[in-house]
């Protein structure tokens, strides 16, 4: 089951970080980014936060399950969605712990789409 756009809009509204929070559709689901760093996934209308010390410290009781078949368990932050301050803090502190994304390599001239 793919994540509904309405659910993604609700998560974005609750996190309330404006343009700092972006998303990218991947296989019917979404990766959520803060300042270019992946912090969570929206899969099957649930929010899976990247495992980190932020999640362990701020929300140690969150249930865990894999966001997609074959993945490791991630904390599921659905219960925090009604608490905008809590979900925002979890996302921001998770982002602070994530590495800066590596720069993308330029596409070779012969491989560019025409």
N, C-alpha and C positions, 0 to 999 in steps of 0.2 A: 504494500500500500504506500503510495507516494504521499509526501507531505503536502497539505493544502496550502495554497498561497495565503489564505486568511489566517492560518496558524502562524506562518512566517511573519506576516504583518503584525500579529498580536505580540509575538516575541520581540520584534523590533521596537514596538511601541513601549513594551514593559521595560526593556533594557534602557531605553531613552538616552542613547548616546549620539543621536543625530547621524551625521555623515561618517563618524568614526566606525560605526558598525555597518559592515557591508556583508553581502552574501553572494555565493556563486552556486548555481544549480549544477548538481552532479548526479546523474543517473536517477532523476526524479526526486532526489533529496537535496539538501543544501548544506554547504559549509558556511559557517559564520565567522567573520573576521573582525578584529579590532586593530586598526592601524596596520593592516596587511598581515596580521598574525592569526592563524586559525585558532579559535578558542572553543568552538563547539560545533556540533552538527545537529540539524533538524532532520530527524528520520521518523517516519510513521507517526507524525504529529507529536513527537516527543523531543525534548532538548537533551542532548548528550554532551556534557562538558568534558573537555580534555582532562584526563587524570593528571592531577598535580597536587602539590602541597597546599595550594589555595583551596581546592575542593575538600581535601582532607581536613583542613583547619576550619574553614568557614561553614562547611555543610557535611560533617562526618557521617551523618545518618542517611544520606541519600541512597536510594536503591541503586544497584548496578546491574547492567546487562549490556550485551553487545548491540551497537547501533545497526549493524548489518551482519549477515551470515559470515562467519569466519573471523570477525573482529574480536579483539579483547574486550573485556567489560569496561564500560565508561559510567561515571556517575550520571544518573538521570535526574535533571533539575526541574522537572515539571511542577513539583510542589512549591517551588520558589517563584513561579511565574506570577502569582498574585501579589508578590512582595517586590515591587519595582526596585527598591533600594538594595535588597538582598541579592537579586539576580544580577543587577548592575555591578555590585561590588565583586561578586564571584567572577563575572566576565572580565572586569578590569584587572583584577588581581591575577587571574589566569593568564591574561595577555602579557602582564609584566614578567611572567616566568617563561614565556615561550620565546624561542630564538627568533631573531630577525630573519625573515625569509631570504634565501639566497637569490642573488640577481639572476634573472632569466638570461640564457645565452641567446644572442641574436640568431635569427633564422638565416641559414646560408642562402645566398642570392639565387641559386638554382632550385631551392626548395620552397620558395614563396608561392603562395596561391596567386593565380593570375586572374 
